[in-house]
Amino acid sequence: MSASPPAGFVEAVLDIVDRIPPGRVATYGDIAAMLGSRGARVVGQVMAYYGSDVAWWRVIRAGGHPPREHEDRALTHYRDEGTALIETPAGYRISPSARWHPEFADE
């Protein structure tokens, strides 16, 4: 990563990922928006460099696809958690019904 995001941003991203319930997902852009940012790519960098200790598979790409190059590992987690999936000719993607919207969550 060329320039590290501020430590507070890293902690905030990881805190949000920790709050995503099993079976639910949020996009990189969703997380950025929750932080008042448009930095979906920066959220992706945070997850790539610091996200191994959180439920990284719950953070997906905008089109509903799992993190790049982790599709097989993520699929195991999605199946274990009962995440709604859509089978496609190219594999799978996560159903829009699995998107987590914390403003509507019972927390």
N, C-alpha and C positions, 0 to 999 in steps of 0.2 A: 504494500500500500504506500503510495507516494507521500501522502500527508495523513497522519493519524487523526481520526476524529477526536474531538475533545472527550476527556474521560467521562464527563457528565452525560454526554450523548451516548456513549457506549453503555454506561450503566442504565440509562433510561430505556434503550432498545432492549437490553437483556431483561430488564424488569417487565416490560410489556410482554415479551415472549414467554416469560415465566407465568404470566396471567392467562395465556390462551388455554382454554380447557381442552382436555383430551377429546379427540374427534372433531375438533374445530381448527380452522386455519385463518391466517391473515396474510395479506400480500406485503411485500416490501414497502409498497406505496401506502398501504393502510397504516403501517407502523410509523412511517415518516409523517403522515398526516396527523396521527395521534399526538405527535411531538411538535406539531405546528411547523413542520418542515416539508419541503418538496424533494428531499434527498433520498429517494428510494435506493439509488445506487450506493449511497453512503451506508444505508441500513444493510444492504447486501455485503458491503465490505466489513461491517461490524460482525455480521453473521459468519463470514468466511474466516475471519481472524480470531474472533472471541466467542463464537456461538456454540462451540462443541460441548459445553456443559449445560446447555439448555435444550429444550425440545425443538431443535433446529428444523425438523421436518414439518413443523406447524407454520413455517414461514415459506410462502410459495410465490411463484411468479404471477404476474397480473392475469395471464391467460389460463390460470388454474393448474399449471404444471409445477411439479416438485422442483426442489433445487437441482440445478444442473449437475450431472455426473454423480448424483446420489439417488437416482430414481429407484433402483432396486432396494437399497437400504431403507429409503423412506416408505416404500410400499409395505414393507413388513410392519412398520409402525402404524401406518394408516389402517391396515387390516386389524391389527391388535386393538386399536382404539375405536374401530367401527366408523371411521371417517367415510362419508359418502363419496364414492368414486364414480367416474364415468369411463367405461371402457371405450377406447378408440382404436382405429386400425393401427395407429403408431404406438399404442401402449395404453396409457390412462391419463386422466387428469382429475383434479379434485372438483367435485360438484360445487356450484355456487351456493348450494344450501348449507355447505359446511363452513361458510365464511363467518367469522366471529365479529360481532359488532358490540363492543363493550358498553356502548350507551344503552343497549337493550338487554344487557346481561344482568342476571340477578347476582350482584356482588355486594 
